[in-house]
Amino acid sequence: MTPGPRRFRAAAARHFGGLPGPFWVVFSGTVINRVGTMVVPFLVFYLGSRGVTADQTPYVLGALGAGGLVGPVLGGWFADRLGRRQAILTGMVATPISQALLFASPGFVTLAVAAALLGAAANLHLPGVAAVIADSSGASRRRAAYGLYHWAINIGAATAGALGGFLIAHGFWLLFVVDAVTCLGFAAVAMVALPKDAPHHANGPTGSGGYGLVLRDRMMLALVVVSVAGECVYAQTEFTVPLAIRDHGLPASVYGLVAVVNALLVVVCQPFANTWLARRDRLRVWAAASVLLAVGVGLTGTAHAAGGFVATAVVWSAGEVCAGGISTAVVADLAPVHARARYQAALNWARGVARFLALVAGPALYATAGPAALWWAVAALGMAGSFGVLALRPGMARAEHRAKASA
């Protein structure tokens, strides 16, 4: 074998090797599912086509967000109590059913109800997927596994954004069909390839399948707080960066360019960053990622043209690459074996809360106090989250030691 192929195989082994079959099942299923995730990203445009007014749209989006808070909680309980595979199958079947209800809804009220059901169903499988990765990946490769899972999400999201924009021109019904087919595709992959005896633990030594164990874990609650801070910062790239681009008189295509740059950087850099970052202290990397996100998003206030917005996107995309999978891996190592899905559900719930707060508070602060106030607040929040992560390092080491001792 020539040196070139040998080097390629060695690099592939470093970036992708050492991960078990169940991981690759949920990785491939996630790519399939995310490639077709089009209904939610283009929901505002669909609502407009249905005659939903600008005053009514926030209520439907709020219902979607409220459902997104319920879904992970149900999914975490389901995955720990009845099994990871069953939770994934249930979520992937419930999602197209709720989408069909949304498509068939005759009016504003039923659209809001269907949106709430969709928000819950679309998030139901997430704790189960995260728990499969934790169950099947050894501690030495868990960080890399979650980073690659984050990579899979971005591969699908980049493809779905481009494909969805094309399909809209031919009818919104195509978005619903493609989304439903890819959900069922993930379900089929999980049913066929995910082991039936994939690890799941109902109640464990606590004798309770609820969330009391999570709520009593002060370290987990602290992680939830810093996760909310980071997610609030990142969510501004979706909710208020477009406002800034619009207010500078730039076309929507500039935001599309920003989104493409973000997706390409994550897709290209994530696997290589995983290998390099895996040798470094996770919480320090998390803190550094928080700083990059805060600086990148905060610098939006200095951008006035397309080039400036793209430059800021490069900075906060670097933060996203560094942060990819870290919080999920930290929570997986902290969680008792019998409650891994519920711990992941708490993290997903925190992300949902952060996005909901960002959706409400970000545009409101932008409109009332002005753009400068928002960007300074975002930078301060991100820096506070970074210091919070560093402050958790000693306690986190002790908590992980206790979790390993009780496993």
C-alpha positions, 0 to 999 in steps of 0.5 A: 500500500502506498503512503497516501492511502495509508495516511488516509486510513490512519486519519480516518481511524483517528477521526471516525474509528473506535465507535460501536455499531449502535452509534453509527445507527443513530448517526446515519438515522440522524443524517436521514432525518435531518436532511428532510427536516423542513417543516419547522424551518419553513413554518413561518412561510407555510403559515403565511400561505395559510393566511395566518397574520403577522399578529397570529404567527407568534402564537403558533410559534409559541405553541411550537416552542411550548411543545418543544419543552414537553417533548424532551421530558417525555422522551427522557422518561420513556427512554429510561423506562421503556428503552432507547429504541422504543423512544426513538421509534415512537418519536419518529412515528409521532412526528409525521402524524403531527405534521399531517395534523398541521397540514390538515388543520382548518384554522388558526386555533387548530394550527396552534394545537398541531404546532404544539403536538409537533414541537413535542413529537419532534423532540421526543427521540432526542434523549433516547439518541443521546442515551444510545451514544452514552450507553455504547461509547466508552468514556475515552470516545464519548466526547468524539461521538457526541461531536460527530453526532453534532456534525450529522445534525449540521450535514442534514440541516445544510442539505435541508435548507437548500433543498427546502428552498427549492421545494417550496416553489413547487408546493409546501406539501412537498416539505411535509412529504419529504419530512415524513419520509425521512422520519420514517426512514430513521424509524426503519433504520432504528427498527432494523439495525438498533439492537433490540436489547439496547441498554435501558434501565427503568428505575435503578437504585432510586426506585423512581423513574421520574425527575427527582433524581435530576432535580436533586443533583446540584451539579446538573442544575448548575450545568443547566444554567450555563447551558441556558446562557450559551444557548441564549447567545447562539439562538440570536444567530437565528432570531436577531442576526436576521433583524440586523441584516434587514435593518441595514437594508441588505437582502435576505440572501445575505442571511442565507450566505451567513447560514451557508458559511456557518454550515460549511465551516461546521461540516468541514471542521467538526471531525478534525476539531474533535480529534484535536480537542479530545486531548484537552480539558473539556470544560476549558474548551467549553469556556473558550467556545463560549467566549468565541460565541459571545465575541462573534455574535456580539460583533454583529453590532459592528457589521454593516455590509455582507462581508462584515456579517460573514466575518462575524459568522466565521467567529461564532461558527468556530465557537460552535465547532469547539462546543459541539457535543461537549455539554452532552458528553459532560452530562453523559459522564455525570449521569447515573447509568439508570438515568442517562436519558432523563439527564439528557432530557434535562439538557434538551429542556434547558436548550428549549427554554433558552431558545424560547427566552431568546425568541421573546427577549432578543427581538424585544430588547433589540426593538426597545433598547436598541441594537447596541444594547442587545449585542452588549448584553449578548457578549456579557451573557456569553462571558458570564457563561464562560466564567460559570463553566470554569467555576464548575471544574472542581465540583464537576471532577468530584461529581464525575468520580461519584458517578463512576463509583456508583455505576 
